[in-house]
Amino acid sequence: MMLPATINEVLSSLDAIIADCRQRNSRVGYFAVLYRQMTLAVKNGMTNKAFEDAARMEKFDVIFANRYISAWDAYKNKKPCSNSWCAAFDACDTGNLIVLQHLLLGINTHINLDLSIAAAECCPGDSIKGLEKDFNKINEVIAVLSNNIQEKLSQIWFPLRFLTKISNKREEAVLNFSISAARKAAWANALLLAYEDAHTKTQHIKLIDDNVFLIAQRVIKPGFFVSFLLKPVLMMESKDVKGLIDVLQKEDAKAMLIAK
């Protein structure tokens, strides 16, 4: 598999994944759509000089994206894949999770595992310190797009509005996941990975993967009370995977402006 070398090639690869998911009715397409919108927002941000170093941001974004693209390619072709990505992809074969849970499973692995690795690879050693502002900007894009997609879904399925109200508009608290906490952990790991030798880095990545896998399990099985709250959402959500992917693909103009 030829991995993308530019942000435009990343968008094309994500288009191919989404098209494949639509054809096979795969829920993997839910996060792929969110991720494409995030990548497009980053591209717009580069054009509008939202980042300190546009060339570095493109390199960072490509490395980051290739972690997801290569994981999906490995999983689809039954090759070795990280435990946390396997958990996220395996969950897509069941009909027991709401769309938001599938999105959070992808976000969990991509931020908590991939983002720190990509940052350290893009900026090893002391150069990692100069990346922090742009690193945080990418996380802001992910958070805003996630919230906008939830708002879009809640306009269609009323029970999701009820869930948001119960959680005081902090859906991550209800689902045991916080993008803010994930960002802090990812940056801490990136700082360590940037200075580690190959052997230590491999061990560290394995430890991160194990921890991210545990978080994924809490998103998949959030406990009796939260599962009870999610049940009406699951019952009311459309079971039309293609249709849901199409809903998610309706790009939100406000979301596209976040990186400006």
Summary of the structure (lengths in Angstrom):
residues: 260
radius of gyration: 17.5
end to end distance: 32.8
largest distance: 50.7
contacts: 868
relative contact order: 0.16
helix: 77%
strand: 0%
